[in-house]
Amino acid sequence: MEQMEQVGFYWVGLIFWLLIGVALLLLIWGLWKKTWIALLISGIALLLPSLYFGGAENWFRILVLLPLIPFTLAYNTKKTKQS
């Protein structure tokens, strides 16, 4: 029974870090190619990990604001492409 709990913990950690990795890769790719869709998906992928840090009692609470960066970049990129 104890092994199954550890396996579940590993899956949660793997998904957590995969979301962060995908978000960073999409952020870099979105900035490089100037595509707002990649930036938007990057912000969406960062939402769940950042909400985890929202329950912290110290300065980690600031990480909740991290998805605002790709969302703002996506908005600005789409706005400049339409003009």
Stockholm file with secondary structure:
# STOCKHOLM 1.0

chainA/1-83         MEQMEQVGFYWVGLIFWLLIGVALLLLIWGLWKKTWIALLISGIALLLPSLYFGGAENWFRILVLLPLIPFTLAYNTKKTKQS
#=GR chainA/1-83 SS CHHHHHHHHHHHHHHHHHHHHHHHHHHHHHHHHTCHHHHHHHHHHHHHHHHHHTTCSSGGGGGGGTTHHHHHHHHHHHHHHHC
#=GC SS_cons        CHHHHHHHHHHHHHHHHHHHHHHHHHHHHHHHHTCHHHHHHHHHHHHHHHHHHTTCSSGGGGGGGTTHHHHHHHHHHHHHHHC
//
